Amino acid sequence: MKKIVLASAFILAACSAFSQDVNKLIKRKYVYKVIKTLSSDKMEGRGTFTPGIERAAQFIEKQYKKIGLVPMSGNDGYRQNLTLFRSKTTSLSCSINGQPIAAESVCAISGESFNWTQDSGVEVNVISKDANFRVVYRGFVSDHKKHLILMDNSFAEYFGHLHANAIMGKVTVKPSLGNPPIVIVMGKFDDVKTFKVDGIAETKELPAFNIVGMIPGKTRADEYVVYGGHYDHLGILPAVKGDSIANGADDDASGTTAVITLAKYFKKINNNARTLVFVAFTGEEIGELGSQHFATTVNPDKVVAMFNIEMIGKPSKFGQNSAFITGFNRSDFGPILQRNLEGTPFKFYPDPYPAQDLFYRSDNASLAKVGVPAHTISTDQIDIDSLYHTVGDELQTLDVDNIVATIRAIALSSGSIISGKDTPTRVPKLER
């Protein structure tokens, strides 16, 4: 019994020592400075392909250089350049049962031109007002068929987003969308007997870039631990009370700030056995495109874990000193982190929002698809967050102390993974 008590005391003392180290080296002042810059109006909402995201990229590169990170092999500097492809329908006309549909009530998602009639093998689908729109629509998008989707007027808000996205165009990592066209019409149609839909599409190449820096491992350099967060957001939106900049302070300047701060911390500690990779992903808001590209540039079998940090600017539903992990049951990543925090006030919990499908909605999914134990750490109460994807997501709405506490917890809880003591179990490769 005496030996057990002494062992427990030693563990708590060690935990306390590490906690003091984390508290000393991860400073609130630095965290505030970084997130204030990334979420400032000067960044213009960090929309992909905009001058604002270029300014954000330059700021992140400057921080990486000050910290002393090295570029990823094969990159010129910290930028991991990629070419994305924007496809959009530039001309669209639609009639149903001989009646023309107003332009504001129809949109198309397509990378190719098309001419449809009722004899073109097109599936006509109705999304009724009692349907789970998100689930039903995702099914249509993923089944590789031509769809004419008729939406009930009660889904006007969803249609508005789809219509706006169609005008902007669909951005992909390949020249073709890979899926047949989808046409969405909002309105009530009792019996569709005939229809005619004509669309002309175009595709343009657009440059984009992740920002990647590394701390080479000391003894297991060919094994990688990735810390990532997306630095893009929505850019400029329709003005609300004179404000049109979607600053994205929580989404995801908070996560990007965590990545930069963790890089600074681990560089000072400088005792990582495994190589640490710090990535600010582009294009998350338009389909997790930066992380999709990044996943093709690493050997997934050598990536032992990925910490994706997404929206940590407000206390979680579990209260102060807590965060949740998506896909908790897919590997023992979460239990490892929990175990490393024993003796501290901070706790990790399984994702409390399974209906939101969060595991598939952030950059961790790109690496999880190839088997990496890749999970998102977040504190956002997504079910009640009224500022999510609005111009109201600004720094003054955040709890900076919550951000600091979460960063410190990630630093402390990942210690046994970067030292090589723990290796999370692999996740089943995703087929979605």
C-alpha positions in Angstrom: 0.0 0.0 0.0 2.8 2.4 0.8 4.4 1.8 -2.6 1.1 2.5 -4.3 0.7 5.7 -2.3 4.2 6.8 -3.2 3.7 5.9 -6.9 0.5 8.0 -6.9 2.2 10.9 -5.2 5.0 10.7 -7.8 2.5 10.8 -10.7 0.6 13.7 -9.3 3.9 15.6 -8.6 5.0 14.9 -12.2 1.7 16.0 -13.5 1.9 19.2 -11.4 5.4 19.9 -12.7 4.3 19.5 -16.3 1.3 21.7 -15.7 3.5 24.4 -14.2 5.7 24.1 -17.3 2.7 24.5 -19.6 1.3 27.3 -17.6 4.6 29.2 -17.7 5.4 28.7 -21.4 1.9 29.1 -22.9 1.0 32.7 -22.1 -2.3 34.4 -22.4 -0.7 37.6 -23.8 0.7 35.7 -26.8 -2.5 33.8 -27.4 -4.5 37.1 -27.4 -2.0 38.8 -29.7 -2.3 36.0 -32.3 -6.0 35.6 -32.3 -6.6 39.4 -32.3 -4.5 39.6 -35.5 -6.1 36.7 -37.3 -9.6 37.8 -36.5 -9.1 41.5 -37.3 -11.0 43.4 -39.9 -7.7 43.7 -41.8 -8.0 40.0 -42.7 -11.4 40.6 -44.3 -12.8 37.3 -43.1 -9.9 35.2 -44.6 -12.0 34.0 -47.5 -10.2 31.5 -49.7 -8.7 33.2 -52.8 -8.9 36.7 -51.3 -6.3 39.3 -50.3 -7.4 38.7 -46.7 -6.3 35.1 -46.6 -3.0 36.1 -48.2 -2.4 38.6 -45.3 -3.3 35.8 -42.8 -0.9 33.4 -44.5 1.9 36.0 -44.3 1.2 36.5 -40.6 1.3 32.7 -39.9 4.5 32.3 -41.9 6.1 35.1 -39.9 5.2 33.4 -36.7 6.6 30.1 -37.9 9.8 31.7 -38.8 10.1 33.4 -35.4 9.5 30.1 -33.7 12.1 28.4 -35.8 10.0 25.7 -37.5 11.5 24.1 -40.6 9.5 23.7 -43.9 8.0 20.4 -44.8 10.1 18.4 -47.2 9.3 19.3 -50.8 8.0 22.7 -50.0 9.6 26.1 -50.9 9.2 27.8 -47.5 6.2 27.2 -45.4 3.7 27.3 -48.2 2.3 24.0 -49.4 0.9 25.1 -52.8 -2.0 23.5 -54.4 -4.2 24.2 -57.4 -7.9 24.1 -56.9 -10.7 24.2 -59.5 -13.8 26.3 -59.3 -16.7 25.0 -61.4 -19.9 26.9 -61.7 -23.0 27.1 -63.9 -22.9 30.5 -65.7 -26.2 30.1 -67.4 -29.2 28.2 -66.2 -32.9 27.9 -67.4 -35.5 25.6 -66.0 -39.2 24.9 -66.7 -41.4 22.3 -65.0 -44.7 21.2 -66.6 -44.1 24.0 -69.2 -43.9 26.7 -66.6 -40.6 28.6 -66.3 -38.9 28.8 -62.9 -37.7 32.1 -61.7 -33.9 32.5 -61.5 -34.0 33.1 -57.7 -35.8 29.7 -57.2 -33.4 27.4 -59.0 -29.7 26.7 -58.8 -27.3 24.0 -60.2 -24.2 22.4 -58.9 -22.3 21.1 -61.8 -18.8 21.0 -63.4 -20.2 20.3 -66.8 -22.8 21.7 -69.2 -26.0 19.8 -69.6 -29.4 19.6 -71.3 -32.1 17.7 -69.5 -35.6 16.6 -70.2 -37.8 14.0 -68.5 -36.3 11.5 -70.9 -32.7 12.1 -69.8 -32.5 9.6 -67.0 -32.8 12.2 -64.4 -34.2 11.3 -60.9 -36.8 13.7 -59.7 -36.7 13.9 -55.9 -38.9 15.7 -53.4 -37.6 16.9 -50.0 -40.7 17.3 -48.0 -41.0 19.7 -45.1 -40.8 16.9 -42.5 -37.5 15.5 -43.8 -34.0 15.8 -42.3 -32.7 18.1 -45.0 -29.0 17.7 -44.3 -29.1 13.9 -44.3 -31.4 13.6 -47.4 -29.5 16.1 -49.4 -26.1 14.6 -48.6 -27.4 11.3 -49.8 -28.3 12.8 -53.2 -24.9 14.4 -53.5 -23.0 11.2 -52.8 -24.9 8.7 -54.9 -23.4 9.8 -58.3 -26.7 10.2 -60.1 -28.4 13.1 -62.0 -30.9 14.7 -59.7 -33.7 17.3 -60.0 -34.4 18.1 -56.4 -37.6 19.8 -55.5 -37.4 21.5 -52.0 -40.4 22.5 -49.9 -40.6 26.3 -49.2 -39.9 25.6 -45.5 -36.3 25.0 -46.4 -35.8 28.5 -47.8 -32.8 29.2 -45.5 -31.0 26.0 -46.8 -31.9 26.9 -50.3 -30.5 30.4 -49.8 -27.1 28.9 -48.8 -27.2 26.5 -51.8 -28.1 29.3 -54.2 -25.3 31.6 -52.9 -22.8 28.7 -53.1 -23.9 27.9 -56.7 -23.3 31.5 -57.7 -19.8 31.4 -56.2 -19.1 28.0 -57.7 -18.1 24.6 -56.4 -14.4 24.3 -55.6 -12.7 20.9 -55.8 -9.2 19.4 -55.8 -9.7 17.9 -59.2 -10.7 19.5 -62.6 -14.0 17.7 -62.6 -16.5 17.5 -59.7 -16.7 13.7 -60.4 -20.5 13.8 -59.8 -23.3 14.3 -62.3 -25.1 17.7 -62.2 -27.6 18.4 -59.4 -30.4 21.0 -59.9 -32.3 22.3 -57.0 -35.7 24.0 -57.3 -37.6 25.6 -54.4 -41.4 25.4 -54.6 -44.4 23.1 -54.4 -45.0 20.8 -57.4 -47.8 18.2 -57.1 -47.1 16.2 -60.2 -44.0 16.6 -62.4 -44.8 15.3 -65.9 -42.3 17.3 -68.0 -39.3 19.4 -67.4 -36.5 21.0 -69.3 -33.3 22.2 -67.7 -30.3 23.7 -69.6 -27.1 24.7 -67.9 -23.7 26.0 -69.2 -20.8 25.5 -66.9 -17.1 26.6 -66.8 -14.1 25.6 -64.7 -11.2 27.8 -63.7 -7.9 27.0 -61.9 -7.2 28.9 -58.7 -4.0 28.9 -56.5 -4.3 28.1 -52.8 -1.9 27.1 -50.0 -1.6 25.4 -46.6 1.0 26.8 -44.2 3.1 24.0 -42.9 6.1 23.9 -40.4 7.8 21.1 -38.6 10.0 20.3 -35.6 12.0 17.2 -36.6 11.8 14.3 -34.2 14.9 13.5 -32.1 14.7 9.7 -32.1 11.7 8.7 -34.2 11.8 11.3 -36.9 10.0 9.1 -39.5 6.9 9.1 -37.3 4.6 12.2 -37.3 2.2 13.9 -35.0 0.1 16.6 -36.8 -1.5 19.6 -35.2 -3.9 21.4 -37.5 -6.6 24.0 -37.8 -8.1 25.9 -40.7 -7.2 29.5 -41.2 -9.8 30.3 -43.9 -13.3 31.6 -43.1 -16.2 33.0 -45.1 -14.8 36.4 -46.1 -17.4 39.1 -46.8 -21.1 38.4 -46.3 -24.2 40.6 -46.7 -24.0 43.4 -44.2 -25.8 43.1 -40.8 -26.1 46.4 -39.0 -23.3 47.8 -41.2 -20.9 44.9 -40.6 -20.1 42.6 -43.6 -16.8 41.0 -42.4 -17.2 37.4 -41.2 -14.1 37.6 -38.9 -14.2 34.0 -37.9 -12.7 34.6 -34.5 -13.8 31.3 -33.1 -14.1 29.6 -36.5 -11.3 29.0 -36.8 -8.9 31.8 -35.8 -9.0 30.1 -32.3 -7.8 26.8 -33.7 -5.1 28.4 -35.8 -4.0 30.3 -32.8 -3.7 27.0 -30.9 -1.6 25.5 -33.7 0.8 28.4 -33.7 1.0 28.6 -29.9 1.6 24.8 -29.6 4.4 25.1 -32.2 6.0 27.8 -30.0 5.6 25.7 -26.9 7.0 22.5 -28.3 9.9 24.3 -29.9 10.9 25.7 -26.5 10.6 22.2 -24.9 12.4 20.7 -27.9 12.4 17.1 -26.6 9.9 15.5 -29.1 10.9 12.0 -30.1 8.4 12.1 -33.0 8.4 14.8 -35.7 5.7 17.4 -35.1 3.9 18.9 -38.0 1.9 22.2 -37.6 -0.6 22.9 -40.4 -2.8 25.9 -41.1 -5.3 24.5 -43.6 -6.9 26.4 -46.4 -10.3 25.7 -48.0 -12.0 24.0 -45.0 -15.1 26.1 -45.4 -15.5 25.1 -49.1 -15.0 21.4 -48.6 -11.9 20.6 -46.5 -9.8 21.0 -49.6 -6.5 22.0 -48.1 -6.5 19.0 -45.8 -7.5 16.7 -48.6 -4.4 17.8 -50.5 -2.2 17.5 -47.4 -3.4 13.9 -46.9 -2.0 13.0 -50.3 1.5 14.4 -49.5 2.2 12.3 -46.4 2.4 8.6 -45.8 -0.6 8.0 -43.6 1.0 4.9 -42.1 3.7 7.2 -40.6 1.2 9.7 -39.1 0.5 8.3 -35.7 -2.0 11.0 -34.6 -3.7 14.2 -35.8 -5.0 16.9 -33.4 -7.5 19.0 -35.4 -8.4 22.1 -33.3 -11.7 23.7 -34.2 -13.6 26.4 -32.4 -12.3 26.5 -28.8 -13.3 30.1 -28.0 -16.2 29.5 -25.6 -16.7 27.1 -22.7 -18.2 23.7 -23.6 -21.5 22.4 -22.5 -19.5 20.5 -19.8 -18.4 23.8 -18.2 -15.0 25.4 -17.7 -11.8 23.3 -18.2 -13.4 20.9 -20.6 -13.5 20.1 -24.3 -14.9 17.3 -26.5 -13.3 15.0 -29.0 -15.1 13.9 -32.2 -15.1 10.3 -33.2 -14.2 9.3 -29.6 -15.0 5.7 -30.1 -13.0 5.3 -33.3 -9.6 4.9 -31.6 -8.1 5.2 -28.2 -6.8 8.7 -28.9 -9.4 10.2 -26.5 -8.6 7.8 -23.6 -4.9 8.5 -24.0 -5.5 12.2 -23.7 -7.8 11.8 -20.7 -5.3 9.6 -18.9 -2.5 12.2 -19.5 -4.7 14.9 -17.8 -5.4 12.9 -14.6 -4.6 15.1 -11.6 -5.4 18.3 -13.5 -8.7 20.2 -13.6 -9.2 19.7 -17.3 -11.2 16.9 -18.8 -11.9 15.7 -22.4 -15.4 14.2 -23.2 -16.8 12.3 -26.2 -18.6 14.5 -28.8 -22.0 15.4 -27.3 -23.5 16.3 -30.7 -23.6 13.0 -32.8 -26.5 14.3 -34.8 -24.3 17.1 -36.1 -22.0 14.6 -37.8 -19.0 16.7 -36.7 -16.4 14.0 -37.3 -17.0 14.4 -41.0 -17.2 18.2 -41.0 -13.7 19.3 -40.3 -10.2 18.7 -41.6 -9.6 15.6 -39.4 -11.8 13.7 -41.8 -9.3 14.0 -44.6 -6.7 12.1 -42.7 -9.2 9.7 -40.9 -10.3 8.5 -44.4 -6.8 7.0 -44.8 -6.7 5.4 -41.4 -5.0 8.1 -39.3 -6.3 8.5 -35.7 -7.4 12.0 -36.6 -9.9 13.7 -34.3 -11.2 17.2 -33.7 -11.0 18.9 -30.4 -13.6 21.6 -29.8 -15.5 23.4 -27.1 -18.3 25.0 -29.3 -21.9 24.4 -28.3 -22.8 24.0 -32.0 -26.4 23.4 -31.3 -27.0 26.8 -29.8 -24.2 28.9 -31.2 -26.1 31.8 -32.9 -22.8 33.4 -34.1 -21.6 30.4 -36.1 -21.0 31.4 -39.7 -22.2 35.0 -39.2 -20.5 38.4 -39.1 -21.0 38.3 -35.3 -18.2 35.8 -34.8 -15.7 38.4 -33.4 -13.0 38.4 -30.8 -15.0 40.3 -28.2 -17.5 37.4 -28.1 -14.8 34.9 -27.1 -13.4 33.7 -23.7 -9.7 34.0 -24.2 -9.0 32.2 -21.0 -11.0 29.2 -22.3 -8.7 29.2 -25.4 -5.6 29.3 -23.2 -6.8 26.5 -21.0 -7.6 24.3 -23.9 -4.3 24.9 -25.6 -2.5 24.0 -22.4 -4.6 20.9 -22.0 -3.7 19.8 -25.6 0.0 20.4 -25.0 -0.1 18.4 -21.8 -2.3 15.5 -23.0 -0.3 14.9 -26.2 3.0 14.5 -24.3 3.0 10.7 -24.3 2.2 10.6 -28.0 5.0 12.9 -29.1 7.4 11.1 -26.8 6.6 7.8 -28.4 5.3 6.2 -25.2 1.7 6.0 -26.6 0.5 5.2 -30.2 -3.2 5.6 -30.7 -5.0 2.7 -32.5 -5.7 3.3 -36.1 -9.2 4.2 -37.2 -11.1 2.2 -39.9 -10.5 3.9 -43.3 -13.6 5.8 -44.3 -15.5 5.1 -47.4 -17.6 8.2 -47.5 
